[in-house]
Amino acid sequence: MSTSRAAYHHGDLAHALEAAAMRLLEEKPAQEISLREVARSANVSHNAPYHHFADRQGLLKVLAERSMADLVAVVRSAIAAADEPVSALVAGGGAYIRYAVQNPHGFDVIYDPTVCIPGEPSATMAPLIVELEEELRTAAVAVGFAEATDVLALWGLIHGLGTLCAAGHFELDAALAAGEAALRRMLPA
């Protein structure tokens, strides 16, 4: 029996592989992570990932789904913790921007169109997308943004700030301040 097989006894291969893949995602872009590397990180045989992932694309989808679940959780939590609607919208937007900066590889794989094909999300990703959109829409409606285009504009604003900040174009504090200032200026009179 190989060393890696001898070390693996807990019986939850799926969890071990996903946890190893998420650890690797903290260090490098999803497109650079191989199934063999995930196996090595999880301390299992190099064939073990194929019991859970059909192929590398399956691995990338799981990374995107787990990252989206994390993003939704931080946005939801930030909105829920706020004490009034404007603060909730600002907090939700700030959480989105922070996630992009603090988890750039996870953020990138969420929106990689080769992983989550626009208009064709996986069965796991689809409700997460709906939940994120609903969190942002509910926060936006609470401050008076009633049109779908308003919500789209708000999402585009915070997504763009998060993307640019994660790429190093400006500091996190500047992105958060710009996001809050823009959101407050956009409020209906």
C-alpha positions in Angstrom: 0.0 0.0 0.0 1.4 3.4 -0.9 2.1 6.0 1.8 -0.7 8.3 0.5 -3.3 5.5 0.7 -2.1 4.5 4.1 -2.5 8.0 5.4 -6.0 8.3 4.1 -8.6 6.6 6.3 -11.3 9.1 7.2 -13.6 8.0 4.4 -14.8 11.3 3.1 -12.8 11.5 -0.1 -15.0 14.2 -1.6 -14.5 16.6 1.3 -10.7 15.9 1.5 -10.3 16.6 -2.2 -12.5 19.8 -2.2 -10.7 21.1 0.9 -7.3 20.4 -0.7 -8.4 22.1 -3.9 -9.7 25.2 -2.0 -6.3 25.5 -0.2 -4.5 25.4 -3.5 -6.9 28.1 -4.8 -5.7 30.4 -2.1 -2.2 30.2 -3.6 -2.7 30.1 -7.3 -5.3 30.6 -10.1 -7.8 27.8 -10.7 -6.5 27.3 -14.2 -3.1 26.3 -12.8 -4.4 23.6 -10.4 -4.3 20.0 -11.6 -6.1 16.9 -10.4 -2.7 15.3 -9.6 -1.8 18.3 -7.5 -5.1 18.1 -5.6 -4.4 14.4 -5.0 -1.0 15.2 -3.7 -2.3 17.9 -1.4 -5.0 15.7 -0.1 -2.5 12.9 0.5 -4.3 10.4 -1.7 -3.4 8.4 -4.8 -3.2 10.3 -8.1 -6.2 8.5 -9.4 -8.4 9.3 -6.3 -9.7 12.6 -7.7 -11.4 10.8 -10.6 -13.8 9.2 -8.1 -15.1 12.6 -7.3 -14.4 14.8 -10.4 -15.1 13.5 -13.9 -12.2 15.6 -15.2 -10.4 18.9 -14.6 -13.4 20.9 -15.7 -15.4 19.2 -13.0 -12.7 20.3 -10.4 -12.9 23.9 -11.7 -16.8 23.9 -11.4 -16.6 22.8 -7.8 -14.0 25.5 -7.1 -16.3 28.1 -8.6 -19.3 26.8 -6.7 -17.6 26.7 -3.4 -16.2 30.2 -4.0 -19.6 31.5 -5.0 -21.1 30.0 -1.8 -18.4 31.9 0.2 -19.1 35.1 -1.6 -22.8 34.9 -1.1 -22.3 34.1 2.6 -20.1 37.2 3.2 -22.5 39.5 1.3 -25.5 38.1 3.1 -23.9 38.4 6.5 -22.7 42.0 5.9 -26.2 43.1 4.7 -27.9 41.4 7.7 -25.6 43.0 10.2 -26.3 46.5 9.1 -28.8 48.6 11.1 -30.5 50.5 8.3 -31.0 50.1 4.5 -28.3 52.5 3.2 -25.7 51.0 5.5 -26.9 47.5 4.4 -26.3 48.3 0.8 -22.9 49.9 1.5 -21.9 46.9 3.7 -23.0 44.4 1.1 -21.1 46.2 -1.6 -18.1 46.5 0.6 -18.2 42.8 1.4 -18.3 41.9 -2.3 -15.3 44.2 -3.0 -13.4 42.7 0.0 -14.0 39.2 -1.1 -12.6 40.0 -4.6 -9.5 41.4 -3.1 -8.9 38.8 -0.3 -9.8 35.8 -2.5 -8.7 36.9 -6.0 -8.4 33.3 -7.4 -11.7 32.3 -6.0 -13.3 35.4 -7.4 -11.8 34.9 -10.8 -13.0 31.3 -11.1 -16.6 32.3 -10.1 -16.8 34.6 -13.1 -14.6 32.5 -15.6 -17.0 32.1 -18.6 -15.3 28.8 -19.5 -16.1 27.4 -16.0 -19.6 28.9 -15.4 -20.9 29.4 -18.9 -23.1 32.5 -18.9 -26.8 31.4 -19.1 -25.8 27.8 -18.4 -24.8 27.6 -14.7 -24.5 24.2 -13.1 -27.3 22.9 -10.9 -25.3 23.9 -7.8 -24.2 27.3 -9.2 -27.7 28.5 -10.4 -29.3 28.9 -7.0 -26.2 30.6 -5.7 -26.3 33.2 -8.5 -30.0 33.7 -7.8 -29.3 34.2 -4.1 -26.5 36.7 -4.7 -28.7 38.7 -7.1 -31.6 38.6 -4.6 -29.4 39.8 -1.7 -28.2 42.8 -3.9 -31.7 43.4 -5.3 -33.4 43.4 -1.9 -30.8 45.8 -0.4 -31.2 48.1 -3.5 -35.0 48.1 -3.4 -34.8 48.9 0.4 -33.1 52.2 -0.4 -35.4 53.1 -3.3 -33.8 51.5 -6.4 -36.9 49.9 -8.0 -35.7 49.2 -11.6 -33.8 46.1 -12.6 -31.3 48.3 -14.4 -30.5 50.0 -11.1 -29.5 46.7 -9.5 -27.5 45.8 -12.6 -25.7 49.1 -12.4 -25.0 48.6 -8.7 -23.6 45.1 -9.2 -21.5 46.4 -12.1 -20.1 49.1 -9.9 -19.1 46.9 -7.0 -17.9 44.1 -9.3 -15.7 46.5 -11.3 -14.2 48.1 -8.2 -13.5 44.6 -6.8 -11.9 43.4 -10.0 -9.7 46.5 -10.4 -8.7 46.5 -6.8 -7.8 42.8 -6.8 -5.7 43.5 -9.9 -3.7 46.1 -8.0 -5.0 49.2 -9.7 -5.8 50.8 -6.3 -5.9 50.1 -2.6 -8.8 48.4 -0.8 -9.6 51.4 1.3 -9.8 53.5 -1.9 -12.1 51.0 -3.6 -14.4 50.8 -0.5 -14.5 54.6 -0.2 -15.3 55.0 -3.9 -18.0 52.3 -3.8 -19.7 53.9 -0.8 -19.5 57.4 -2.3 -20.9 56.3 -5.6 -23.7 54.3 -4.0 -24.7 57.3 -1.8 -24.7 59.7 -4.7 -26.9 57.3 -6.7 -29.6 57.2 -4.0 -33.0 58.4 -5.1 -33.8 61.8 -3.8 
